[in-house]
């Protein structure tokens, strides 16, 4: 998984029938202006940018309900081969990124090792620059609002604007 919210469908036999993918159960609403006026400016900018993201909760929920009702007869339930084909391959570079991220997590949880943790988080970002989970975790440990801190090359808002909010989530492949 490279971002949240993500869903994986697992049938009653423990078989994965859909790979990790964006899983929005509803369309988030933009907060009213009176609430936005109470938030830090960066949070307001982030919320406005997030409102531009392409999500497809209606399509996803329709597919999920079909699978719940029809089980393996649902056209949305995939064969094991199709699940593997749609899954993100984990080559050596991505495996190293995952290891670097875990080392960063371990050092950060251990307390007093933030500088070393930052080194490993940065390495995970370098090795897997498309993994939003790695980025967001590191950014939020440095600043709960994931703003610019100087600890990392970038921040959430800058990165989202760089790729275009509409490209933040991949389209749901139903």
N, C-alpha and C positions, 0 to 999 in steps of 0.2 A: 504494500500500500504506500502510496506517495502523497496522499492528502486525505483530509476529512471533509465531509462524511463519505465514507466508502462502505460498500456492502459486498458481501460474499454470500452466495446462496449455497447452503449445504442441505442435502436431502436427509430423509429419515435414516438412511443407511450410512451416513457420514461421508457421502460422496459430494465433492464440490461440483455444482452444476452451473455456476456462473462465477467468473473470475472477479477479482477486486475491481470495482468501478465506482464512479460517483453515484451516491445513493441519497438523493434528497427526497424525503417523504412529503414535503410541502414547499411552497414558494415563500421565502422570507419576505417580510414587509419592511419597508423603510420606516424607521422611527419618525414620529411627528417632530416638527420643527422645535416645539417647546422642550422636548427631550434632548434633541441635538444641541440646543443652546447651553445645556448643562454639561456637555462632554468636552474633554480636551480637543483642541482643533485637529490633532492628528487622527483621533478616533472618528471625528465627523468625516474627514477626508477618506478614511478607510471604509467607512460604511457606505459612502457615496460610490466609491470605486467598486465595492463588493456588489452593489446594486446593479452594476453593468455586466456581471458575470453571467455566462450562458449556463443555465441549468435546465433540466427537463423533468421536474418532479411528476408531472402528469403522466408522461410516457413511462417513467420508471415504476410508479405505483400501479399503473394499469398492467404492466408486465408482471410485477410481483404478485398482484391479486390473481392473475391468470395462473401463475405457477402454483400458488396456494390452493386454488380450486382444482387444477387439473394434474398437478404433480408432474411426473415424467412425461405426460402427454402434452404438456405446455410447449408451445413452439419456442418459448424463451429459455427453457431448460436445455443446457448444452451437453453434448457428449464429453467424456473426459478428454478426448483428443482436441475438441474445439476449445475447451477451457485452457488446455496447455497452449494451444496456438494463440489464444488471445491474451495470455498472461505475459507479463513483462519478464523477459529472460534475465537471468542473473549471471552475467559474465564475470570474469575475474575483477574487473574494475568496479562493478557494482557491489560485488562481494566485499571488496576492500573498503568501499564507502560505508557499507553496513557495519563492518568491524570498527572503522574509525568512529562512527556515530556512537556505537555501544561503548567504546572506550571513553568518549567524551561524556556520555551519560554517567558512567561509573565514576569518573573523576569528579564530576559535578556533584553527584549524590554523596561522595565521600567527604565533602566539605573541605574548604581550604585549598582546593586544587583548581580554582576557576581558570587560571591562566593556562594550565595544561589542558583543561577541558576545552577551552576556546581553540587551542591549537588543533585538537582532534576534530572538533566540529567543523572548523574551517577546511580541514582536509576532506571530510565527508562531503562538504559542499563542492569542493573542487572536483572530486571524483564523480559525483552524481549531482550535477547542477540542476537537474529537473525535479529533484525530490523535495517537494514542499514540506514534508514532515520534518526532514532534517533541518531545513532552514528555519521553519517556524519554531521548532523546539529551541534551537540555539538562540534565535532572536528574542523569544519570550523569556528565556532565562536572563538575558542581558537587560531587557526592558519589557515589562508585561504588555505594553502596547505594540511591541515589535517595531519600534521606531529606530532611527539611526542612532548608533552609540559609538561608533568608531572601533568597536570590537570586531565587527564583521564588515566585509566589503560593501554590503548593501543592507536593505531593510525591506519589510513586506511591501509597503506602498510603492517604493521605487521599483521593485521587481515586478509587481503586478502591472504598473504603468508601462514598464519596458516591453512586456510580452503582450499587453492589451488584456484588459479584464475579461473580455469575451473568450479569450484563449486559456484562461486559468484552469478550467476543467475540460478534459477531453469530452467529446460528444458521447453520449451513451449509445453503445452499439447494440441495438435490439433487433 
